[in-house]
């Protein structure tokens, strides 16, 4: 892939890293460009480079006039010289770098119909409880909220899409298990699936540029705290069975599986286990889809191995066929 000169980009991620000797630093960034997402490095960085205006930072639109193309060897570029510009200074054919993906109206409508499906519940009061929880949220913030800032479903509307996926997956698992294992509560599972990430409305948002962002509240308290608080308050208002509410709250608290993965509590119920599995499938699917879409956009090839949540994955035949099919679809007519 030959990179254009100049290269126009939006900085979407940044991190400061020490060299192997620890004597110097370099700034590692992710750039959104019209040839796909690129990793970049800037050398001669210092301890204050994440705030130093001499370096580009997250949210900056930049024009890169001098770079070293190391994509073949190191999967990254080196920025030697850049300048900040505003959106209006971009050439017309480059302004799309400021357009960030978002859920389309049909996706949102379908997902919202899942969230509002009364038939998922065996007890109408369980459904009322979930609906009441959602009614306490700002509808516009809910519809715009991403599920994450950079991993899975990190688009405007991503939270609703992800939540609907988790509900559907959890329901399928329940229906497969319940005949042989009738000790699993459908309503605890469905309420837990619907509410497991509801606290993200307080901890994630879309910024003015259209980029998904993580608020400080995700680090100080976390979305599980806000979800549990909402469930407890709503349960008390509706005079819900305390055990039911507590079991739903455990699903919220344990849906990351282990405390080292961000859970407030380890899994201690089958409902929480099923929810965790459904959440894991949806989030991993979302991350892999992001990876494949970037390869398609860059008309590139998928590496033989790559990392998802730091776990090694290999480029399966199905993934490669998916890429080939979609590259053929988006290829311009000859």
matplotlib code that plots the C-alpha trace (Angstrom):
import matplotlib.pyplot as plt

x = [0.0, 1.4, 0.7, -0.4, 1.7, 0.7, -1.2, -4.3, -5.4, -7.4, -5.6, -7.9, -5.6, -2.2, 0.1, 3.6, 6.1, 9.7, 12.3, 13.8, 16.7, 14.3, 16.4, 14.1, 10.4, 8.3, 4.7, 2.5, -0.7, -3.5, -4.5, -7.8, -7.0, -8.6, -6.4, -7.5, -6.4, -2.6, -0.2, 2.3, 5.3, 7.0, 10.5, 12.4, 9.4, 9.6, 7.7, 5.3, 4.6, 1.0, 0.3, 3.1, 1.6, 4.7, 3.1, -0.3, -2.9, -6.2, -8.8, -6.3, -6.7, -3.2, -1.5, 1.6, 4.1, 7.1, 6.9, 8.8, 6.6, 7.5, 4.2, 5.9, 8.4, 7.0, 3.3, 3.6, 4.8, 7.1, 6.0, 8.8, 6.8, 3.1, 0.9, -2.5, -5.4, -9.1, -11.8, -12.4, -8.8, -9.0, -9.3, -12.9, -11.9, -10.3, -13.1, -14.5, -11.7, -13.9, -16.9, -17.2, -19.4, -22.7, -25.6, -28.0, -31.7, -32.7, -30.1, -31.3, -35.0, -34.3, -32.2, -34.8, -37.5, -35.5, -35.0, -38.7, -39.9, -42.3, -42.5, -38.9, -40.1, -42.2, -43.4, -44.7, -43.3, -39.8, -40.5, -41.9, -38.7, -36.4, -38.6, -38.6, -34.8, -34.5, -37.1, -34.8, -32.1, -31.8, -33.2, -30.9, -27.8, -28.9, -29.4, -26.0, -24.0, -21.1, -20.5, -16.8, -14.3, -12.1, -12.7, -16.2, -19.3, -17.4, -19.9, -22.8, -25.6, -23.2, -24.5, -28.0, -26.8, -24.5, -27.2, -29.7, -27.1, -26.4, -30.1, -30.7, -27.6, -28.5, -32.1, -30.8, -28.5, -31.3, -33.8, -31.1, -30.5, -33.8, -35.3, -32.5, -31.5, -34.7, -32.9, -31.9, -34.1, -35.2, -36.2, -33.0, -31.0, -33.1, -33.1, -29.3, -28.7, -30.8, -29.1, -25.6, -24.1, -26.8, -24.4, -22.3, -24.7, -22.9, -19.4, -19.2, -20.2, -19.6, -17.6, -18.1, -16.0, -18.0, -15.4, -16.4, -14.9, -14.6, -15.5, -13.5, -16.5, -15.6, -12.3, -13.5, -16.6, -17.4, -20.5, -21.3, -21.6, -24.1, -26.0, -26.4, -27.4, -30.1, -31.4, -31.5, -33.3, -35.8, -36.4, -37.2, -39.6, -41.5, -41.4, -39.7, -38.6, -35.3, -33.7, -34.6, -33.1, -29.9, -29.5, -29.9, -27.3, -24.9, -25.2, -24.3, -21.4, -20.0, -20.5, -16.8, -16.2, -13.3, -12.2, -8.9, -11.0, -13.0, -15.8, -16.8, -17.4, -16.5, -19.3, -21.4, -24.6, -25.6, -27.4, -24.3, -22.3, -24.6, -24.7, -20.9, -20.6, -23.2, -21.4, -18.0, -19.4, -20.9, -17.9, -15.4, -17.5, -17.6, -13.8, -13.1, -15.5, -13.7, -10.4, -11.8, -13.5, -10.2, -8.5, -11.3, -11.1, -7.3, -7.7, -5.0, -4.5, -5.2, -2.1, -1.7, -2.1, -3.5, -4.6, -8.1, -8.2, -4.5, -5.5, -4.0, -6.3, -5.4, -6.7, -9.3, -10.6, -14.0, -12.4, -10.3, -13.3, -15.3, -12.6, -12.3, -16.0, -16.3, -13.3, -14.9, -18.1, -16.5, -13.9, -14.5, -15.6, -12.8]
y = [0.0, 3.4, 6.2, 9.6, 12.7, 14.7, 12.2, 13.6, 12.0, 12.3, 11.1, 8.6, 7.0, 7.9, 6.4, 7.3, 4.4, 4.1, 2.6, -0.8, 0.9, 3.2, 6.2, 7.7, 7.8, 7.6, 8.6, 5.8, 6.8, 5.5, 7.5, 7.5, 8.1, 7.4, 4.4, 2.9, 3.1, 3.4, 3.1, 5.9, 6.7, 10.0, 9.8, 12.2, 12.3, 13.3, 12.5, 15.4, 14.5, 13.6, 17.3, 18.9, 20.9, 20.0, 16.6, 15.7, 14.5, 12.6, 14.5, 16.5, 16.7, 16.7, 17.1, 14.9, 16.3, 14.1, 10.4, 7.2, 4.3, 1.2, -0.6, -3.6, -4.1, -2.7, -2.2, 1.5, 4.8, 7.4, 11.0, 13.4, 16.6, 17.5, 20.5, 20.8, 21.9, 22.3, 20.4, 23.3, 23.1, 19.5, 18.8, 17.9, 14.2, 14.0, 15.3, 11.8, 11.2, 13.3, 11.1, 8.4, 5.4, 5.2, 2.8, 3.3, 3.9, 0.4, -1.1, 1.0, 0.3, -3.5, -3.3, -1.1, -3.6, -6.3, -4.1, -3.5, -7.1, -8.0, -11.6, -12.2, -12.3, -14.8, -12.3, -8.9, -7.3, -8.2, -6.5, -3.5, -3.3, -3.2, -0.7, 1.5, 1.4, 2.5, 5.3, 7.0, 7.6, 10.5, 8.9, 10.9, 10.0, 6.3, 6.2, 7.9, 6.0, 3.8, 0.4, 1.3, 4.0, 1.8, -1.9, -3.3, -1.5, 1.8, 3.8, 6.1, 3.7, 0.9, 0.4, -0.4, -2.7, -4.6, -4.9, -6.3, -8.9, -10.0, -10.4, -12.5, -14.7, -15.1, -16.1, -18.7, -20.2, -20.3, -22.0, -24.6, -25.3, -25.0, -28.3, -30.2, -27.6, -25.9, -24.2, -21.2, -18.1, -16.7, -13.3, -12.8, -13.6, -11.4, -8.4, -8.9, -8.9, -5.8, -3.9, -5.2, -2.2, 0.4, 2.3, 3.2, 6.0, 7.7, 6.7, 6.8, 9.5, 10.7, 13.9, 17.0, 15.4, 12.2, 10.1, 7.7, 8.7, 7.3, 9.7, 9.9, 8.3, 4.9, 4.9, 6.5, 4.3, 2.3, 1.5, -1.6, 0.7, 3.0, 0.0, -1.6, 1.7, 2.2, -1.4, -1.1, 2.3, 1.1, -2.2, -0.4, 2.0, -0.9, -3.0, -5.8, -9.0, -8.2, -11.5, -10.9, -7.5, -8.7, -11.5, -9.2, -6.9, -9.8, -10.4, -6.8, -7.0, -10.2, -9.9, -9.4, -12.9, -12.2, -9.3, -9.1, -8.4, -5.6, -7.4, -6.2, -9.8, -13.2, -15.3, -17.0, -17.9, -19.7, -16.6, -14.5, -17.2, -17.3, -13.5, -13.4, -15.9, -13.9, -10.6, -12.2, -13.5, -10.1, -8.1, -10.4, -10.4, -6.6, -6.4, -8.8, -7.0, -3.8, -5.5, -6.9, -3.7, -1.8, -4.4, -4.1, -0.3, -0.4, -3.1, -4.9, -8.4, -9.8, -10.8, -14.5, -13.8, -10.9, -10.0, -9.6, -8.4, -9.5, -13.0, -14.5, -15.2, -16.7, -15.5, -18.2, -19.3, -17.8, -14.4, -14.4, -15.3, -12.5, -10.0, -11.2, -11.1, -7.5, -6.2, -7.4, -5.7, -2.3, -2.4, 0.3, -0.7, -1.1]
z = [0.0, -1.1, 1.3, -0.1, 0.6, 2.4, 4.6, 6.4, 9.7, 12.9, 16.0, 17.8, 20.4, 22.0, 24.5, 25.8, 25.8, 27.0, 24.7, 25.6, 27.5, 29.3, 28.5, 25.8, 25.0, 21.9, 21.3, 19.9, 18.2, 16.1, 13.1, 11.2, 7.5, 4.2, 3.7, 7.0, 10.6, 11.0, 13.9, 14.1, 16.2, 17.1, 18.5, 20.8, 23.1, 26.8, 29.9, 29.2, 25.6, 26.2, 27.0, 25.0, 22.1, 20.0, 19.6, 18.1, 20.5, 20.5, 18.6, 16.5, 12.8, 11.3, 8.0, 7.8, 5.3, 6.2, 7.3, 7.2, 5.8, 7.9, 7.4, 5.7, 8.5, 11.7, 10.8, 11.6, 10.2, 11.8, 11.8, 11.2, 10.6, 10.9, 11.4, 13.0, 10.7, 11.1, 9.3, 6.8, 5.8, 4.6, 0.9, 0.0, -0.7, 2.8, 4.9, 5.4, 7.9, 10.3, 9.8, 12.4, 12.1, 13.9, 14.1, 11.3, 12.1, 11.1, 13.4, 16.3, 15.6, 15.6, 18.8, 20.6, 19.7, 21.5, 24.6, 24.7, 24.0, 26.8, 25.7, 26.8, 30.4, 32.3, 34.9, 33.7, 36.9, 35.7, 32.4, 34.3, 36.4, 33.3, 31.5, 34.6, 34.8, 31.2, 31.6, 34.2, 31.5, 29.1, 25.9, 23.6, 25.6, 25.6, 21.8, 21.2, 23.8, 22.6, 24.3, 24.6, 23.5, 21.3, 21.6, 20.7, 19.4, 19.8, 17.7, 18.4, 19.3, 20.0, 23.6, 22.4, 19.6, 22.0, 24.7, 22.2, 21.0, 24.5, 25.3, 22.2, 22.9, 26.5, 25.6, 23.1, 25.7, 28.3, 25.9, 25.1, 28.8, 30.6, 29.7, 31.4, 33.9, 35.2, 38.1, 35.9, 36.2, 32.9, 34.3, 36.3, 33.2, 30.9, 33.3, 33.9, 30.1, 29.5, 32.4, 32.4, 30.7, 31.4, 33.6, 30.6, 29.8, 32.8, 31.8, 27.9, 25.4, 21.8, 21.7, 19.4, 16.7, 16.7, 18.5, 21.3, 24.6, 28.1, 30.9, 34.1, 35.9, 34.3, 36.1, 39.4, 39.9, 36.7, 34.8, 37.0, 40.0, 38.2, 36.8, 40.3, 41.8, 39.2, 39.7, 43.5, 43.5, 40.9, 42.6, 45.9, 44.1, 42.6, 45.7, 43.8, 45.5, 47.1, 46.1, 42.5, 42.5, 44.2, 41.8, 38.8, 40.5, 40.9, 37.1, 36.5, 39.0, 37.6, 33.8, 33.0, 34.5, 36.8, 39.0, 37.1, 34.0, 35.6, 37.4, 40.8, 41.9, 40.4, 38.9, 41.6, 39.7, 36.5, 35.3, 35.7, 33.9, 30.9, 30.8, 30.9, 28.0, 25.9, 26.7, 25.7, 22.4, 21.5, 22.5, 20.7, 17.5, 17.6, 18.0, 15.2, 13.0, 13.6, 12.7, 9.5, 8.4, 8.8, 6.6, 4.0, 4.0, 3.5, 0.8, 2.8, 4.1, 7.5, 9.6, 10.2, 13.9, 15.8, 19.3, 20.7, 24.3, 24.3, 23.4, 20.3, 17.3, 13.9, 10.6, 10.0, 6.6, 7.3, 8.2, 5.0, 2.9, 4.6, 3.6, 0.0, -0.5, 0.9, -0.9, -4.2, -3.2, -2.5, -5.3, -7.9, -11.4, -13.9]

ax = plt.figure().add_subplot(projection="3d")
ax.plot(x, y, z, "-o")
ax.set_aspect("equal")
plt.show()
